[in-house]
Every structure is written in C-alpha cells, then in structure tokens.
Amino acid sequence: MITAVLIDDDKHLRTGLKALLERYTNEIHIIGEAESVKTGVAILEKTQPQVLFLDIHLSDGTGFDILEQLAKTKGKTNAHIVFITA
C-alpha cells in the first residue's frame, strides 16, 4: 500500500483526484489532506507519506513554500512529489 497526502486549496479538485485514484488503483491510501501552506506543513509534520500530491498555487502561498518550511524543520521529505495545478 502506498500512502499519500493531497494538498490543494480547491476542495473539488481534491475530491476529484481521490475519486480518480480510487477508480484506477487500490494501491494508494490517502492519509491526509490540506488546503493551505499552514495546514500542509502541519499534516506533513504529523505524517510521512510516500507520495505528496502538491498544488503549486495555494491561497496563502505556494507548494514550494511548504517544501522550504519542511526543509528547515525536518531537513527534507522522502516523499515522491507530484505537482498538481490547474
């Protein structure tokens, strides 16, 4: 089982991506979701997903801001990052 976190400020896109993942694979388990830089950092500090679906533009910053903050606190993330954007 592959663990994943979804970070996107559009709830409909998160819901749609989850539906697609559920439809086409049973190998990916969503262990968390977030809608902003603040909540994204918080969920990633609590979890260690193998895959991170990360929106580039968020309501309070960018996906890169999340990665920079994680680098300061954790050193790096071992997750495979899939950038998602409109």
N, C-alpha and C positions, 0 to 999 in steps of 0.2 A: 504494500500500500504506500502510495506517495502522498505526503502531507503538503498542503498548500494554504497560502493566505492570499486573499483578494483585497487590494487597496485601490479604491476608485471612489470619487465623490458623487458619482451617479448611481443611485440605488438600482435603477432599472438595468444598467449595464452589468452590475454585479449579479443581479438575479438572472439575467440572460446568459452570462458566462457560466454560472453554476448549472443552469439548465442544459447548456451545451455539453459541459463536462459530464454531467450525469447521463446524458443521452448516448454519448460516444465512448465512455470508458467507466469502468467501475474501479479503476486503479488509483484514482485521485480523490483524496479525502480533504475537504475544506475544514481547516481547524480554526479559522478566524477570518474576520472581515474588518475593514476600517474605511473611513470616508475622508480622512484628512491626514496631514503630516503628523499632527499631535496624536491622533488615535492610531495611526500607522506605526509610529515609533513605539507606542505603548504595547500594541499587540505583538510586535516583533521582539520586544524585550521579554515578553512572557512565553513566547513560543519559539520553536526552532524549525520552521517549515523547510521542506526540501525544495519547494518551488514557491516563488513570490510573483504573483501577477500584479504588476505595479503600473498605475496610471502615471503619465508624465506630468500632467497639469492637474493640480488639486486646488480646492478652494482656498487653502491657506499656504500654498507654496507648490513645490514640485516633488516628484518621486525622488529626484536626486538629493533634495533636502533630507529626506528620510535616510537615504544611504549615507550621507555625510554625518548625520547625528548618530547613526549606529556605529559608524567608524570611530567616532570619538568615544563612545561608551563601551562598545564590545570589540573594537578592533576591525571587524569585518563581519560579513554574513556569508555563510556557506551555501545559502540558497541559490538555486538557479533562478535568474531573474528574466521574466517575460514582460516586456513593456507593452502596455495596452494604452491606446489613445483613440480619440475619435478621428 
